[in-house]
């Protein structure tokens, strides 16, 4: 595994972002979406990001191929929460389980304070052991759990909230 490069996403990246996102839907482990989303439906979400405080980073390998993306999204949409973000990491299917998540996590934790972020949150399905393990390995603690709040293919699923203070 080589070094990873992070760059701010551009609108031309949205198609690849959506492709990677949609690839996670069938697993029923990562997102509460149950059907593929369109590029057009993600435009407003894309526009809510900015490099100064709510980045959406494209993750590239040494060959400048997009292997994933990571976003910081506003938590709860009120000014008092500006120092808190929800962090989402999505990797291409070919790159999952290979240690890339650890490099992404290191980068995000390192960059967060310079963006005015004091608290990182992860909203993770309670049955997604791999993601829970990744976050916990970086000092995230369980700050909450919403039992059986999602129904995926007729199965009720819980949502675990993990948090970490970074500054």
Secondary structure, 3 states (H helix, E strand, C coil): CCCCEEEECCHHHHHHHHHHHHHHHCCCCCCCCCCCCCCHHHHHHHHCCECCCECEEEEECCCCCEEEEEEEEECCCCHHHCCEEEEEEEECHHHCCCCHHHHHHHHHHHHHHHHCCCEEEEEEECCCHHHHHHHHHCCCEEEEEEEEEEEECCEEEEEEEEEEECC
